[in-house]
């Protein structure tokens, strides 16, 4: 019995030593960066810009892989099931980390607070409220006035329940006391296509997705959703200038699977801090009118928890979830 116990202790010690050794020598092979959305969109462009600079900061190959499906849930489920060795990470937006758990029609295949390790902030961004260039609505006040005169006559194109576009519309309706006709799309591109075609009245779209259409005159931005005007759109007023107190921001964080070794978490945090200052990264996100978002693992976790709490309150007030807030997470 004593011999068996000694053997077991020796095995455990060897396993611990191997784990520490692996962490010390990390990274020793390519890293996979999952983007849980299709290639070519703003999230993909942002992630690839960050991954390229992260590769230089870590002196390791970082390979971006698009794993779209179920509004991002397919890619994040893959992250959850990956080994906790630091060789798989993923981009995830605040809408998925802090809102979708409340609004998913069925339990998610992961728990955003338990199944992932926050690593670093990537970028933050504003949304813009867009109408087509031919729209009769010249200002946000015009749009809201019409919505009050004819309830549910104004159609809002969104990219699904819990998406940033959906949340922006929810907040706008909640703070003005109006009701919009919510038309759901599988992505931002088809929603913008229908908007330009005159099939819907407006969208709340990430600025990176709309910027080119606004610049070409195909869309008119009525308002931006942040606390300061967007540098690339200085003439576009804030929603808060019409509706005091309105603010709706999006952000992307870098996450790993649960139970990552502390040394690996720290390595990502330090490397991403360098990425946040890299001129090439700043230029890439600047072209999207996005902003850098430096955040340590602890700061990212705190930010996610605060939004989870805040959106729980808002969604309860709007009647979209019950008085007893229960997030749709798996256990």
FIDREN-810332 format. One record per residue (C-alpha): x, y, z; residue number from 1. Coordinates in pm, 1 decimal. Layout:
{c1->X c2->Y c3->Z n->NUM}
...
END
This chain:
{c1->0.0 c2->0.0 c3->0.0 n->1}
{c1->284.9 c2->237.0 c3->93.2 n->2}
{c1->461.5 c2->156.1 c3->-234.4 n->3}
{c1->140.5 c2->226.0 c3->-431.4 n->4}
{c1->97.4 c2->560.3 c3->-250.4 n->5}
{c1->455.8 c2->654.3 c3->-324.2 n->6}
{c1->408.8 c2->568.0 c3->-690.1 n->7}
{c1->93.6 c2->781.8 c3->-705.0 n->8}
{c1->265.5 c2->1077.5 c3->-541.9 n->9}
{c1->557.3 c2->1044.1 c3->-780.8 n->10}
{c1->319.7 c2->1039.4 c3->-1079.2 n->11}
{c1->139.5 c2->1350.7 c3->-955.3 n->12}
{c1->468.4 c2->1530.5 c3->-902.4 n->13}
{c1->580.5 c2->1437.3 c3->-1254.0 n->14}
{c1->250.3 c2->1562.3 c3->-1401.1 n->15}
{c1->279.4 c2->1893.9 c3->-1216.4 n->16}
{c1->640.1 c2->1932.4 c3->-1324.7 n->17}
{c1->544.3 c2->1859.8 c3->-1686.1 n->18}
{c1->262.4 c2->2118.7 c3->-1667.8 n->19}
{c1->495.2 c2->2383.0 c3->-1525.8 n->20}
{c1->759.0 c2->2298.6 c3->-1784.7 n->21}
{c1->502.7 c2->2331.7 c3->-2066.5 n->22}
{c1->395.3 c2->2671.0 c3->-1935.0 n->23}
{c1->759.9 c2->2782.0 c3->-1904.5 n->24}
{c1->839.7 c2->2687.1 c3->-2264.9 n->25}
{c1->517.2 c2->2832.2 c3->-2405.6 n->26}
{c1->463.4 c2->2908.3 c3->-2689.1 n->27}
{c1->640.5 c2->2628.9 c3->-2871.1 n->28}
{c1->393.8 c2->2575.6 c3->-3158.5 n->29}
{c1->141.1 c2->2780.6 c3->-3362.6 n->30}
{c1->-155.7 c2->2940.4 c3->-3185.7 n->31}
{c1->-507.1 c2->2920.5 c3->-3330.7 n->32}
{c1->-713.5 c2->3239.2 c3->-3300.8 n->33}
{c1->-1082.3 c2->3161.7 c3->-3355.8 n->34}
{c1->-1303.7 c2->3428.9 c3->-3509.3 n->35}
{c1->-1662.7 c2->3308.3 c3->-3451.7 n->36}
{c1->-1796.1 c2->3504.9 c3->-3750.8 n->37}
{c1->-1750.5 c2->3487.6 c3->-4130.7 n->38}
{c1->-1438.8 c2->3611.8 c3->-4305.4 n->39}
{c1->-1431.5 c2->3961.0 c3->-4450.5 n->40}
{c1->-1641.5 c2->4142.4 c3->-4190.3 n->41}
{c1->-1524.6 c2->4407.2 c3->-3946.1 n->42}
{c1->-1472.0 c2->4150.6 c3->-3666.2 n->43}
{c1->-1254.5 c2->3940.5 c3->-3894.4 n->44}
{c1->-1049.5 c2->4241.8 c3->-4009.2 n->45}
{c1->-1002.0 c2->4357.6 c3->-3650.8 n->46}
{c1->-903.0 c2->4010.5 c3->-3527.2 n->47}
{c1->-653.4 c2->3953.6 c3->-3808.3 n->48}
{c1->-488.6 c2->4288.2 c3->-3740.7 n->49}
{c1->-453.9 c2->4201.1 c3->-3371.1 n->50}
{c1->-339.1 c2->3845.0 c3->-3442.5 n->51}
{c1->-63.5 c2->3965.7 c3->-3675.5 n->52}
{c1->76.7 c2->4197.9 c3->-3411.7 n->53}
{c1->30.4 c2->3938.0 c3->-3135.8 n->54}
{c1->239.2 c2->3699.9 c3->-3342.9 n->55}
{c1->522.9 c2->3952.4 c3->-3339.6 n->56}
{c1->482.2 c2->4020.1 c3->-2965.8 n->57}
{c1->491.8 c2->3650.1 c3->-2874.6 n->58}
{c1->742.4 c2->3550.4 c3->-3144.8 n->59}
{c1->505.4 c2->3271.1 c3->-3246.4 n->60}
{c1->281.3 c2->3198.1 c3->-3542.5 n->61}
{c1->-82.3 c2->3295.9 c3->-3481.3 n->62}
{c1->-326.8 c2->3144.0 c3->-3729.2 n->63}
{c1->-673.3 c2->3299.4 c3->-3761.9 n->64}
{c1->-954.4 c2->3053.6 c3->-3825.7 n->65}
{c1->-1311.7 c2->3160.0 c3->-3900.3 n->66}
{c1->-1562.8 c2->2933.1 c3->-3725.4 n->67}
{c1->-1902.5 c2->3097.9 c3->-3790.9 n->68}
{c1->-2246.0 c2->2968.3 c3->-3697.5 n->69}
{c1->-2529.7 c2->3027.3 c3->-3451.2 n->70}
{c1->-2441.6 c2->3397.8 c3->-3413.8 n->71}
{c1->-2095.4 c2->3308.1 c3->-3285.5 n->72}
{c1->-2189.7 c2->3023.4 c3->-3052.5 n->73}
{c1->-2028.4 c2->2753.2 c3->-3271.7 n->74}
{c1->-1686.3 c2->2914.9 c3->-3251.6 n->75}
{c1->-1707.6 c2->2977.1 c3->-2878.6 n->76}
{c1->-1820.1 c2->2620.7 c3->-2812.1 n->77}
{c1->-1507.1 c2->2505.0 c3->-2991.9 n->78}
{c1->-1300.9 c2->2733.7 c3->-2769.8 n->79}
{c1->-1466.5 c2->2585.2 c3->-2461.1 n->80}
{c1->-1371.6 c2->2232.6 c3->-2572.4 n->81}
{c1->-1011.6 c2->2320.6 c3->-2654.6 n->82}
{c1->-724.1 c2->2215.2 c3->-2429.7 n->83}
{c1->-630.3 c2->2469.5 c3->-2159.6 n->84}
{c1->-276.5 c2->2501.5 c3->-2293.9 n->85}
{c1->-288.2 c2->2850.8 c3->-2444.8 n->86}
{c1->-279.3 c2->2734.7 c3->-2805.6 n->87}
{c1->-642.2 c2->2824.0 c3->-2879.6 n->88}
{c1->-798.1 c2->3164.7 c3->-2818.9 n->89}
{c1->-1096.8 c2->3349.8 c3->-2962.2 n->90}
{c1->-1243.5 c2->3690.6 c3->-3023.7 n->91}
{c1->-1574.3 c2->3746.0 c3->-2845.8 n->92}
{c1->-1797.6 c2->4055.4 c3->-2838.4 n->93}
{c1->-1970.4 c2->4195.4 c3->-2532.8 n->94}
{c1->-2308.9 c2->4109.7 c3->-2685.9 n->95}
{c1->-2220.1 c2->3739.7 c3->-2661.7 n->96}
{c1->-2039.2 c2->3751.0 c3->-2329.6 n->97}
{c1->-2287.7 c2->3963.4 c3->-2136.0 n->98}
{c1->-2624.0 c2->3967.5 c3->-2317.9 n->99}
{c1->-2687.8 c2->3656.1 c3->-2525.0 n->100}
{c1->-2699.5 c2->3439.4 c3->-2208.7 n->101}
{c1->-3024.8 c2->3618.0 c3->-2117.7 n->102}
{c1->-3187.5 c2->3608.7 c3->-2459.7 n->103}
{c1->-3084.2 c2->3278.1 c3->-2616.5 n->104}
{c1->-3391.4 c2->3076.4 c3->-2713.2 n->105}
{c1->-3232.1 c2->2764.6 c3->-2563.2 n->106}
{c1->-2945.3 c2->2711.2 c3->-2316.1 n->107}
{c1->-2609.4 c2->2799.0 c3->-2464.2 n->108}
{c1->-2349.9 c2->2520.5 c3->-2498.6 n->109}
{c1->-2121.4 c2->2717.8 c3->-2268.0 n->110}
{c1->-2132.7 c2->2943.6 c3->-1965.6 n->111}
{c1->-1966.9 c2->3275.0 c3->-2049.1 n->112}
{c1->-1861.8 c2->3330.6 c3->-1687.5 n->113}
{c1->-1729.7 c2->2980.4 c3->-1617.5 n->114}
{c1->-1604.8 c2->2828.2 c3->-1941.6 n->115}
{c1->-1367.6 c2->3101.0 c3->-2063.4 n->116}
{c1->-1061.1 c2->3282.4 c3->-1932.4 n->117}
{c1->-1051.7 c2->3658.8 c3->-1999.9 n->118}
{c1->-712.2 c2->3746.9 c3->-2147.8 n->119}
{c1->-718.4 c2->4104.0 c3->-2277.7 n->120}
{c1->-923.2 c2->4377.1 c3->-2438.5 n->121}
{c1->-899.4 c2->4414.0 c3->-2816.3 n->122}
{c1->-1109.8 c2->4708.3 c3->-2932.6 n->123}
{c1->-1422.0 c2->4912.6 c3->-2859.7 n->124}
{c1->-1654.4 c2->5077.1 c3->-3107.7 n->125}
{c1->-1967.4 c2->5281.5 c3->-3151.3 n->126}
{c1->-2278.3 c2->5200.7 c3->-3347.8 n->127}
{c1->-2441.0 c2->5437.7 c3->-3592.7 n->128}
{c1->-2812.2 c2->5475.3 c3->-3660.8 n->129}
{c1->-2838.2 c2->5459.2 c3->-4039.5 n->130}
{c1->-3114.0 c2->5532.5 c3->-4288.5 n->131}
{c1->-3091.4 c2->5511.8 c3->-4667.0 n->132}
{c1->-2978.6 c2->5819.3 c3->-4858.3 n->133}
{c1->-3333.8 c2->5847.4 c3->-4997.1 n->134}
{c1->-3502.3 c2->5826.3 c3->-4655.9 n->135}
{c1->-3739.4 c2->6108.5 c3->-4556.1 n->136}
{c1->-3585.7 c2->6103.6 c3->-4206.1 n->137}
{c1->-3315.1 c2->6367.1 c3->-4185.3 n->138}
{c1->-3260.9 c2->6355.1 c3->-3809.1 n->139}
{c1->-3304.1 c2->6107.6 c3->-3525.5 n->140}
{c1->-3582.0 c2->6329.4 c3->-3392.3 n->141}
{c1->-3769.0 c2->6286.1 c3->-3724.1 n->142}
{c1->-3747.5 c2->5909.3 c3->-3687.7 n->143}
{c1->-3859.8 c2->5901.2 c3->-3324.6 n->144}
{c1->-4146.0 c2->6143.5 c3->-3391.8 n->145}
{c1->-4280.9 c2->5919.2 c3->-3668.9 n->146}
{c1->-4248.0 c2->5611.0 c3->-3445.9 n->147}
{c1->-4455.3 c2->5785.7 c3->-3178.4 n->148}
{c1->-4721.0 c2->5893.3 c3->-3427.3 n->149}
{c1->-4753.8 c2->5545.1 c3->-3581.2 n->150}
{c1->-4649.4 c2->5270.7 c3->-3333.2 n->151}
{c1->-4460.3 c2->4978.8 c3->-3492.4 n->152}
{c1->-4474.5 c2->5143.2 c3->-3835.2 n->153}
{c1->-4097.6 c2->5206.6 c3->-3833.3 n->154}
{c1->-3897.5 c2->4895.6 c3->-3923.7 n->155}
{c1->-3562.3 c2->4825.7 c3->-3760.8 n->156}
{c1->-3326.9 c2->4575.6 c3->-3920.3 n->157}
{c1->-3130.3 c2->4374.5 c3->-3665.0 n->158}
{c1->-2885.3 c2->4085.2 c3->-3679.9 n->159}
{c1->-3068.6 c2->3861.8 c3->-3435.4 n->160}
{c1->-3170.7 c2->3846.1 c3->-3073.1 n->161}
{c1->-2899.2 c2->3967.5 c3->-2838.4 n->162}
{c1->-2685.7 c2->4121.0 c3->-3112.8 n->163}
{c1->-2548.8 c2->4471.2 c3->-3071.9 n->164}
{c1->-2789.5 c2->4603.4 c3->-3335.8 n->165}
{c1->-3082.3 c2->4446.6 c3->-3149.8 n->166}
{c1->-2966.9 c2->4588.0 c3->-2815.9 n->167}
{c1->-2921.1 c2->4935.9 c3->-2959.5 n->168}
{c1->-3278.7 c2->4926.5 c3->-3083.8 n->169}
{c1->-3407.6 c2->4792.0 c3->-2751.1 n->170}
{c1->-3238.4 c2->5074.6 c3->-2562.8 n->171}
{c1->-3364.3 c2->5335.9 c3->-2809.3 n->172}
{c1->-3723.0 c2->5210.1 c3->-2782.3 n->173}
{c1->-3700.8 c2->5183.1 c3->-2403.4 n->174}
{c1->-3573.1 c2->5537.3 c3->-2354.8 n->175}
{c1->-3821.5 c2->5698.4 c3->-2594.4 n->176}
{c1->-4128.7 c2->5488.7 c3->-2519.4 n->177}
{c1->-4178.1 c2->5379.6 c3->-2881.0 n->178}
{c1->-4214.9 c2->5041.8 c3->-3048.7 n->179}
{c1->-4030.4 c2->4941.8 c3->-3363.9 n->180}
{c1->-4108.9 c2->4662.1 c3->-3606.8 n->181}
{c1->-3805.0 c2->4435.6 c3->-3556.6 n->182}
{c1->-3696.0 c2->4270.9 c3->-3884.5 n->183}
{c1->-3424.6 c2->4012.1 c3->-3821.2 n->184}
{c1->-3143.3 c2->3924.9 c3->-4058.3 n->185}
{c1->-2866.7 c2->3665.3 c3->-4056.4 n->186}
{c1->-2599.4 c2->3931.7 c3->-4072.4 n->187}
{c1->-2521.9 c2->4299.1 c3->-4110.6 n->188}
{c1->-2461.5 c2->4283.1 c3->-4486.4 n->189}
{c1->-2813.8 c2->4168.7 c3->-4585.5 n->190}
{c1->-2967.4 c2->4420.0 c3->-4344.2 n->191}
{c1->-2770.3 c2->4705.3 c3->-4502.6 n->192}
{c1->-2861.4 c2->4581.6 c3->-4850.6 n->193}
{c1->-3231.8 c2->4595.3 c3->-4765.0 n->194}
{c1->-3185.4 c2->4934.3 c3->-4600.7 n->195}
{c1->-3027.5 c2->5079.1 c3->-4913.5 n->196}
{c1->-3303.9 c2->4916.0 c3->-5116.7 n->197}
{c1->-3572.5 c2->5092.8 c3->-4914.8 n->198}
{c1->-3717.2 c2->4774.1 c3->-4761.8 n->199}
{c1->-3657.4 c2->4876.0 c3->-4398.9 n->200}
{c1->-3639.7 c2->5215.7 c3->-4228.9 n->201}
{c1->-3322.0 c2->5204.8 c3->-4021.7 n->202}
{c1->-3048.1 c2->4996.0 c3->-3862.9 n->203}
{c1->-2821.0 c2->5028.8 c3->-3561.4 n->204}
{c1->-2495.7 c2->4910.7 c3->-3715.8 n->205}
{c1->-2133.4 c2->4889.6 c3->-3596.9 n->206}
{c1->-1959.3 c2->5192.0 c3->-3743.8 n->207}
{c1->-1700.2 c2->4971.8 c3->-3914.2 n->208}
{c1->-1969.2 c2->4803.4 c3->-4122.7 n->209}
{c1->-2137.1 c2->5127.1 c3->-4231.0 n->210}
{c1->-1844.7 c2->5363.6 c3->-4278.8 n->211}
{c1->-1787.3 c2->5292.3 c3->-4648.2 n->212}
{c1->-2155.8 c2->5325.5 c3->-4737.3 n->213}
{c1->-2181.7 c2->5653.7 c3->-4546.1 n->214}
{c1->-1871.4 c2->5788.4 c3->-4722.2 n->215}
{c1->-2009.6 c2->5689.7 c3->-5064.2 n->216}
{c1->-2344.1 c2->5857.0 c3->-4994.7 n->217}
{c1->-2550.0 c2->5538.8 c3->-4999.2 n->218}
{c1->-2640.5 c2->5568.7 c3->-4630.9 n->219}
{c1->-2709.2 c2->5863.0 c3->-4401.9 n->220}
{c1->-2597.2 c2->5836.1 c3->-4040.8 n->221}
{c1->-2849.8 c2->6007.6 c3->-3814.9 n->222}
{c1->-2658.4 c2->5958.6 c3->-3492.0 n->223}
{c1->-2371.6 c2->5776.6 c3->-3319.3 n->224}
{c1->-2423.1 c2->5584.8 c3->-2996.9 n->225}
{c1->-2116.9 c2->5673.1 c3->-2787.8 n->226}
{c1->-2025.7 c2->5956.6 c3->-2553.5 n->227}
{c1->-1804.0 c2->6144.7 c3->-2801.5 n->228}
{c1->-1846.9 c2->6208.9 c3->-3171.9 n->229}
{c1->-1664.9 c2->5971.1 c3->-3405.2 n->230}
{c1->-1349.5 c2->6128.0 c3->-3549.3 n->231}
{c1->-1419.5 c2->5998.5 c3->-3899.3 n->232}
{c1->-1780.1 c2->6123.5 c3->-3879.0 n->233}
{c1->-1747.3 c2->6457.9 c3->-3699.6 n->234}
{c1->-2075.0 c2->6593.6 c3->-3838.8 n->235}
{c1->-2281.3 c2->6301.6 c3->-3710.5 n->236}
{c1->-2442.2 c2->6395.8 c3->-3376.4 n->237}
{c1->-2465.9 c2->6163.0 c3->-3078.5 n->238}
{c1->-2791.1 c2->5991.5 c3->-2985.4 n->239}
{c1->-2740.4 c2->6149.9 c3->-2643.4 n->240}
{c1->-2775.7 c2->6495.0 c3->-2798.7 n->241}
{c1->-3138.4 c2->6402.7 c3->-2872.7 n->242}
{c1->-3197.3 c2->6146.2 c3->-2596.5 n->243}
{c1->-2993.3 c2->6245.2 c3->-2288.5 n->244}
{c1->-2830.0 c2->5950.5 c3->-2115.3 n->245}
{c1->-2831.4 c2->5716.1 c3->-2414.9 n->246}
{c1->-2504.7 c2->5530.7 c3->-2467.0 n->247}
{c1->-2446.7 c2->5198.3 c3->-2640.1 n->248}
{c1->-2095.0 c2->5073.1 c3->-2703.7 n->249}
{c1->-1961.0 c2->4748.7 c3->-2839.0 n->250}
{c1->-1629.2 c2->4585.1 c3->-2761.2 n->251}
{c1->-1426.2 c2->4276.5 c3->-2836.7 n->252}
{c1->-1220.0 c2->4079.1 c3->-2588.9 n->253}
{c1->-968.5 c2->3798.0 c3->-2627.3 n->254}
{c1->-1061.6 c2->3481.5 c3->-2439.0 n->255}
{c1->-913.6 c2->3139.5 c3->-2378.8 n->256}
{c1->-1072.9 c2->2823.1 c3->-2240.6 n->257}
{c1->-1119.4 c2->2785.2 c3->-1865.6 n->258}
{c1->-830.5 c2->2685.8 c3->-1637.7 n->259}
{c1->-542.8 c2->2838.0 c3->-1832.6 n->260}
{c1->-216.1 c2->2845.0 c3->-1636.2 n->261}
{c1->-150.1 c2->3184.2 c3->-1477.1 n->262}
{c1->183.3 c2->3224.4 c3->-1659.6 n->263}
{c1->11.8 c2->3186.6 c3->-1996.8 n->264}
{c1->-262.2 c2->3432.2 c3->-1901.3 n->265}
{c1->5.2 c2->3681.0 c3->-1798.5 n->266}
{c1->195.3 c2->3626.2 c3->-2124.2 n->267}
{c1->-115.3 c2->3707.6 c3->-2327.9 n->268}
{c1->-189.1 c2->4011.3 c3->-2114.7 n->269}
{c1->160.3 c2->4153.6 c3->-2160.8 n->270}
{c1->169.2 c2->4074.1 c3->-2534.6 n->271}
{c1->-172.8 c2->4230.3 c3->-2600.7 n->272}
{c1->-66.4 c2->4541.7 c3->-2408.5 n->273}
{c1->206.7 c2->4578.8 c3->-2673.2 n->274}
{c1->-47.4 c2->4518.6 c3->-2952.0 n->275}
{c1->-261.4 c2->4804.2 c3->-2816.2 n->276}
{c1->27.3 c2->5045.8 c3->-2880.9 n->277}
{c1->140.0 c2->4903.4 c3->-3214.5 n->278}
{c1->109.5 c2->5162.6 c3->-3496.4 n->279}
{c1->-1.0 c2->4904.0 c3->-3753.4 n->280}
{c1->-278.5 c2->4776.6 c3->-3526.7 n->281}
{c1->-390.7 c2->5130.2 c3->-3446.3 n->282}
{c1->-398.0 c2->5215.0 c3->-3816.6 n->283}
{c1->-604.6 c2->4905.1 c3->-3898.0 n->284}
{c1->-869.0 c2->4970.5 c3->-3634.9 n->285}
{c1->-863.3 c2->5342.2 c3->-3711.4 n->286}
{c1->-969.7 c2->5260.4 c3->-4067.2 n->287}
{c1->-1280.6 c2->5100.9 c3->-3913.5 n->288}
{c1->-1334.7 c2->5402.0 c3->-3682.1 n->289}
{c1->-1275.6 c2->5163.7 c3->-3389.7 n->290}
{c1->-1080.0 c2->5247.8 c3->-3075.6 n->291}
{c1->-807.3 c2->5055.6 c3->-2888.2 n->292}
{c1->-927.8 c2->4892.2 c3->-2567.2 n->293}
{c1->-639.1 c2->4807.4 c3->-2336.6 n->294}
{c1->-764.4 c2->4584.4 c3->-2055.7 n->295}
{c1->-594.0 c2->4333.4 c3->-1828.9 n->296}
{c1->-758.8 c2->3994.2 c3->-1764.8 n->297}
{c1->-896.5 c2->4131.2 c3->-1437.7 n->298}
{c1->-1028.0 c2->4449.3 c3->-1602.1 n->299}
{c1->-1192.3 c2->4253.1 c3->-1884.1 n->300}
{c1->-1358.6 c2->4021.6 c3->-1633.1 n->301}
{c1->-1484.8 c2->4319.9 c3->-1431.7 n->302}
{c1->-1619.4 c2->4486.3 c3->-1744.9 n->303}
{c1->-1803.8 c2->4172.0 c3->-1850.9 n->304}
{c1->-1959.5 c2->4123.7 c3->-1507.0 n->305}
{c1->-2074.1 c2->4486.8 c3->-1494.2 n->306}
{c1->-2242.3 c2->4458.6 c3->-1835.1 n->307}
{c1->-2402.6 c2->4128.3 c3->-1744.6 n->308}
{c1->-2559.9 c2->4296.4 c3->-1443.3 n->309}
{c1->-2658.7 c2->4614.6 c3->-1629.0 n->310}
{c1->-2820.9 c2->4438.8 c3->-1924.6 n->311}
{c1->-3003.4 c2->4205.4 c3->-1689.1 n->312}
{c1->-3167.7 c2->4510.2 c3->-1533.3 n->313}
{c1->-3248.9 c2->4673.9 c3->-1868.4 n->314}
{c1->-3392.9 c2->4356.8 c3->-2019.9 n->315}
{c1->-3605.0 c2->4304.4 c3->-1709.6 n->316}
{c1->-3735.6 c2->4661.2 c3->-1728.0 n->317}
{c1->-3826.3 c2->4619.7 c3->-2093.8 n->318}
{c1->-4011.3 c2->4296.0 c3->-2021.5 n->319}
{c1->-3787.4 c2->4084.2 c3->-2243.9 n->320}
{c1->-3693.2 c2->3861.7 c3->-1950.0 n->321}
{c1->-3871.5 c2->3784.8 c3->-1623.5 n->322}
{c1->-3834.5 c2->3969.1 c3->-1295.3 n->323}
{c1->-3610.7 c2->3689.5 c3->-1172.9 n->324}
{c1->-3307.9 c2->3728.9 c3->-1396.4 n->325}
{c1->-3183.1 c2->3392.8 c3->-1515.6 n->326}
{c1->-2917.7 c2->3373.3 c3->-1784.3 n->327}
{c1->-2954.8 c2->3097.3 c3->-2041.3 n->328}
{c1->-2624.8 c2->2927.5 c3->-1968.2 n->329}
{c1->-2546.2 c2->2559.8 c3->-1963.4 n->330}
{c1->-2406.7 c2->2393.9 c3->-1654.9 n->331}
END
